[in-house]
C-alpha cells in the first residue's frame, strides 16, 4: 500500500466458496479474495465498486419466541417448573478478540453478502488483506529490531509496550474476557470498541445501533469519532506518540490523512457519501489538526520540550552541498532555527475560510505565533496556550464541517484555491505538499463520483503527476510541484 494512500487497490477475482454457519473463522493465509472492481486510475477511493455474487446457501435465524405453542392434552402436561434463572448481563468494556466476530454467518463470509446492511465479510477482508492485521508481524523484522536497539529497549520490539500499544490490541489482562493474541495485530475492537457489552445483542431484531453505542461500541459512522480513533496512533496523543527519538531510531515519520488512508484500505464497509469521501476529508482535516495541536500542547507542558518531531525534518536533515536555495528563499524567523511544520494547516485554512470565515484571521494569527514559538524553543507555555485556543475554535466548527454537503462546483473551487496557492506552499515544507496532494486527490475523487469521465481526464492525470513529484521527498522540487499545480488549475 502506498504510504500516502493514493494508489488504488486493484480488484481480485471472487472465491466461489460460501461459508457455512458454525465453521470456524478462517486463519491467516486462507485464500480469500475481495469483490471490489473499479477503474485502474490511481485515485485513492475505489469508485463504482461492483459486487459479484456467487450462488450459495444463506441460512436465516428464526426466533422461536413468536411461534404458537402446541397445546398438549391436560393429562400429558408436565408440572409447572420454575423459570430458569437468567444469565447475568454481559459487562460492557471487556475485549473478546477478533475471532468472536469471525464465524461465517457473522462477519467471516469469504464473499460480501450485499442483501444485508453490512457485507458480512468484514473479518475475512481484514484477515486476508488489511495491513492492520499484520501490524504485529512487522515488529519481528530487521528494521524493528534496529529501532529497539537504538531506543535501548530491554528485550525485543515485539515485547515492548511502546511498540505494542499501536501495533496490536494491547489491552490490560483485566479487560480481556477472552485472551487476546497479540498476533491479531490491530483487530476489530481497536476501532469498533470492546465487544462484551454489545456482541450478543447486536444480532437481535429489536436491538438498535444506539443500544450498541450505549454498551461500548465506538460510533464509526460519526466521522469525527472515527478520526479520533485513527489519529490516536497515526498522529499520536499524550502517552502514545512517535517522537523525535523514535524517528531518529528508525521509525518512519507519521503521515496521515483520513480520507486517503481509508480509501487505500481494502473496503469492509458499504460506501456512503455522508460518511466517506470529501465530507470525510474535510472533517479529517479539522480532526487531524486538532489532534496534532493537543499532542503539541502536551509536549510543551512535559519535561521533554522542545520536541523536534513537531518541526520540519528537512530543515535540518538535508545535504549542505545543495542547500543554497534556503538562503535564497530566506527564513521566517531567525536564520538557522528549525521551523514548525504547518502541514496540517496549509489546506485546513481553506476549509475554515468556507465554514468560519469570521475566525480565520484569529486562527492565522495564533498559528503564526505557534510557528514562531516552536522555532524559538523557549516559550512552551505560550505554545500550549495558543494550541489550546485553536483547539477550542476547531471543536466549535467541527460539527458544521461534518454535516456539510459539497457540490461539484464547490469542490472545483477548492481545487482551484489549493492549486493557486503555490507561493504560500513554497514557504512551508514537503509535508505540506503531501497534504495538498491528499486534498486534491479527495476532491478529484469526489468529482469522479459525479462524473466518471473525470477518471480519464486531465484532472486525474494531474493528480498522478503530483503524486510522482512526491515519490521521493528527498528529491522533491518545489518548481516542478508548483508547475504541476498550475497545470491542475488550468485543467479545471
Helices and strands as residue ranges (DSSP letters): G 74-76, G 98-101, H 122-129, G 131-134, G 137-140, H 142-150, G 157-159, H 161-167, G 173-175, G 182-184, H 188-192, G 201-203, H 209-214, H 223-234, H 244-249, H 258-264, H 278-300, G 308-310, G 313-315, H 324-329, H 348-355, G 357-359, H 360-376, H 380-403, H 408-419, H 422-426, H 430-450, G 452-456, H 458-469, G 473-475, H 478-491
